């Protein structure tokens, strides 16, 4: 881990690319609409089903 952190400290281009990739992942996987839909799915799965 120390080696990787040292690499990030020394390499500005790598930091930028990793930051950009993280931002894209966040914007793709953690939209308000998606989080709402996934939360509602969990609630629907947990609700008590009538017998």
Beta strands, then each sheet from edge to edge (+ up, - down):
end
